[in-house]
Amino acid sequence: MSQNFRIGQIVPSSNTTMETEIPAMLRAREAIRPERFTFHSSRMRMHKVTKEELVAMNKEGLRCAAELADARVDVMSTACLVAIMAMGPGYHRETERELLEAARANHCMAPVMTSAGALVEGLKIMGARRISLMAPYMRPLTDLVVAYIENEGIEVIDSLCFEIPDNLEVGLRDPMQLVNDVRGLNTEGADVVVASACVQMPSLPAIQRIEDMLGIRTVSTAVCTVRGMLDRLKLEPIVPGAGALLSGA
């Protein structure tokens, strides 16, 4: 008999990718494993990826956690990386603690995570010491992301940023463009490539392609989020065609 799990996500209102890529990965897993998943979101307002809008958006997270708690989800995660990393080193731990309190206050015992924490956690699972990454953000925000990751003890060799301020526009980017973009990224000496540090920049179809092309393990924040969810649900972290972190290796 298959088990059913409810996946809860706290999503920026203009984000369209996490409700596409997370289900796509878990549907691919359903083809090879018995567990089944349903997907539930609560939204917080955000249009432009600026520090001011990100600060305002973060304040809505607790309401969203309470709403998802009402659905008795089995795992709960935020679906915005830069909103957390722009707030200063280690901020995902504070966010996770606050969201957990909101969930528990509403009688939901689900594990609570953030996509920002999931990226750090995924890189550490892989033993990454030196990485190269791509992101859609403006350079100042990309630099904050780089500093955040380096504060976690992982060196960022190089970062490409595409400087797209409009979050909807980020979600419309062709993920296969990344296969060409990565050629402009310095990956020499990198043990992991982060094809998309942003949960809104689509990358799933390109992950395995980039990994095979470069011969370097490749992830995205969405891939790391799925890994974090499966680990917390105590399920085998396997998704076909989603790169090394979900290969079961």
N, C-alpha and C positions, 0 to 999 in steps of 0.2 A: 504493500500500500504506500502511495507517495505522500510525502509531507507537503503541506502548503505553508508558504511564508509570505508575510506582508512586508514590502519594502517601502519605507517612508523617506521622502526627501523634502528638505526645506530649500526652495528654489527661488532665485531672483525672478521677478515677474517677466523679465524679457529673455530669460534663459529657455531655449528650446532643445538644447542638446542633451542634457542629463536625462530628460524623460524619453530620449531616443536611444542613446548609447547604453545606458544601464539596462533597460529592458532587452535591447538587442543582444547584449552579452549573456544575460541570464536566460533568454530564450534559446540561444545557441547551446547553453549548458543543459537545458531541458531535453535537447535532442539526444544527449548521451547519459543523463542521470535522471533518477526518478522524481526528484524534488520539483515542485511547481511554485511559481511566484506571482503575486499581484503587486501593483505599483500605485502608490498614493503620495500626493504632493500637497504642500501648502506653500503659498507664494508670498514673497516680500517685494515691495516696489523698488524697481531700479531700471533706468534707461541708459544713462551714460556712465561709463566706467571711470568715475572721478573719485578722488578721496572723499569729497563732501557727500556724494550720493551713497558711497559705500558705508560711511559712518551712520547715515540716516537709516540705511537698509538693515544694518546689524541690529538696530534697536527692535526690529520687528521679529527677530528670530525666536524670542520666547513665546510670543503669541502662536507662531507656527508650530513650535514644539508641543504646545498644549493642544492644538488642533489635531496633530498627528497622534498624540497620546490618546485622544478620543477614539481614534480608529484602531487602537490596540495593535499598532504595527509591531513587527518582530525585531526590526533594526531601524534606526533613524540616523540620517546623515544630512549635513548641510551640503548644498550643491553650488558653492561659490568659494574659490580658492583665494582670489586676490582681496576680497572683502576682509578676510582674516589676516592674511600675510601683510597687508598694508597697515595694520594696527600695531605692528611692532613684534619683535622676536618672541616666540613661544606662545603667542596669543591663542592658538588653537586649543591649548590646554584649558585656558580660562573659559573660552566659549563652550567647550565640551562639558565643563563642570556646571555652567549656568543652564545649559540645555537639559542636562541630566536632571538637575533639580526641578526644572519645569515639567519634565516628563513624569518624574516620581510624584510630584505634587498632584498630578492628574491620573494617578494610579496606573501608569504604564511602566512596566519593568524592562522594556527593551534596552539593549545597549545603544549608546549614543556616540556618534563620531562626527568628524568634519572631513570634507574633501581635502582641506589643507593638511590636516594631520595624517590623512590616508596617504598622501604623496610622500611625506617624510617617512612614514612607517613602511611603505612599499619599497622605497629606496634602501632603507635599513635592512629589510628582509633580504634584499638582493646583495647586501654587503657593499653597496655603492660607496666609493670614496671620491670619485671624480666624475662629474656628469656634464653634459651639454644639453641645453634646453631651447625650446621654441615657444613663443607666447604672442598673443595678439595685442598686448597692452601698449600704451605709450611708454617711452623709455623710462621716465621716472618711476612708474609703477613696476615695470619689469625689474628695475634695479632693487626695489624693495623686496620683490620675490626672491631674487638672487641672494640678497643679504640675509633673508629669513632662512633659506635653505643652508647657507654657509654657517649661520649661527647654530644649526643642528649638526654641524661637524662634517658636512659634505661640500667639497670644493666644486664650484661651477666654473668649468674651463671657458665656456663661451655661451652667450645667449643671443638668439635672434628675436627681435620683436617687430611685429608688423604694424604697430601704431594705428589701430582701429578703435576710435573712442566709442562708437555706437555699438551697444551690445547685441542688438538684433542683427546688425551687419556681420558681426563676428560669427554668429550662428549660421549665416548663409555661405560662409567660406567653403569651397570645395576641399574635402579632407585629403584628396589625392594630390593636391598642390604641395602638400608637405613632403612628398617623395622627391620633388624637385627642390623645394626650399632647403631641405636638409643638406644638400650639396654645398650650400653657402655657410654651413655651420662647422666650426672647428671641432671635430670629434676625436682628434688625435690624443690618445691616452685616456679617453673616456671609458668607464666600464658600463655606463648606462646612458642612453639618449632619452630625454623626455620630449616626445614628439609634440605634446600639447600640455603646457603647464596650466592651461586654462580649461575649466570644465565646459565652457561655452564654445570653444573652438573645436569643431568636429575633427576627429583624427582616427576613429576606430578602423576604417577600411585600410588605413595606411600603416598601422602599427607593425603588423607582421611583414609587410612589404619592406619597410625601412630596416627592420631587424635582419631580414634575410639579405638585403642589399649591402648593408654596412658590416654585417657580422658582429654587431654590438647589440646587447639586450636593449629593447625599446619598450617604453611604457608611456602612459598618459595619466593625468590625474583621474580621469574616469576609470581607467583600468585599475589603478591603485584603490579607488573607492570600492569597486566590485570585490577586489581582493579583501579589503577590510570588512566588507559586509559578510562575505562567505566565511571568513575566519571567525567573526563574532557569532555567526549562526552555527558554527562548528560543522561546516560543510566542506567537502574536498574542494580546494581552490583551483578548479579546472574549468576553463572556457576555451573551446577550440578557436584557433586563429587569432588570439588576442595577445600574442607575445609571451615572452619568457615567464613573467610573473604569474600568469594564469595557465602555464603549460603543465603544471604538476611536477615539474623537474625539481 
